[in-house]
Amino acid sequence: MIASFVDSWTLFQHTYLAGWFIGILLSCIGVLVVARDQIFIGVAVSQASTLGIAVGLGLGGLLGTGSAHWVRSDGFLSLLAVMFAILAAILTARKREAGGESHEAITGWVFLISASLAVLLVAHSPHGLEEVQRLLSSSLIGATATDVWTFGSLASVTLVVVGMAHRRLLLFALDPAMATAVGMRTSLWTVGSAVWLGFAVGLSMRVSGMLYTFGSLVLPALVAKNLCREVRSVFLLAPLIAVGVSIVGFVCANHYDYPPGPMTVVLLSFMLIVAWVLRTLRYT
């Protein structure tokens, strides 16, 4: 199994490295999402990113195949994916006003409108519908060297920021009222974290698809949350779980000829079950 994975390295090294860096990046952000109990914001933002790509594909179909090639370029589609993801993240992260809708209601609306519009925009375009369906499953195969450098850099920046500001991040996530009392501008922290979430998810969607993106965002953080006694330890353990399980998942996927994204998500899901069992035994 290991030997066959090593033999495949030359052909799929960009897929493997991009997938691991995406796992590290999203798992760090996912700790904040899980700590704020806003897990389904991740799937809503991912779906909004898909809508952005569908808008680009639909616009390309309207302009025709003979013009505006930039509309169908990966760069333009990625830009739309990021823009829609950031807008969705900011919308779902807004502070609830008195008498207003709950976060769950807004999140559900964002998910449903994004999913429906994405399908309608590409319903009459076989290529566009195939692209949307690919994004909804997993598309790690095909990652490039640019993707590796991009997500490697983003993961490194995120780790540095988390390492320097983890105490303030935890205070902001767990006790916003106390954070405001000690002088933190929680409104700016809310917008900043939403923008970074949307930016990371939007870029990841074009490379890894919704399944791997959402799984890497929430599952490592959930596993770490159930294994750690202190919340601050979750920031350290979550990216280690993400990269460790994804390495095992990619090795197994290569050996048994399965897609690497779904294989990794399945392993993370089983690991969460184990973490739940261990947590239950610890407190009984």
Summary of the structure (lengths in Angstrom):
residues: 284
radius of gyration: 19.1
end to end distance: 39.0
largest distance: 67.2
contacts: 988
relative contact order: 0.18
helix: 85%
strand: 0%
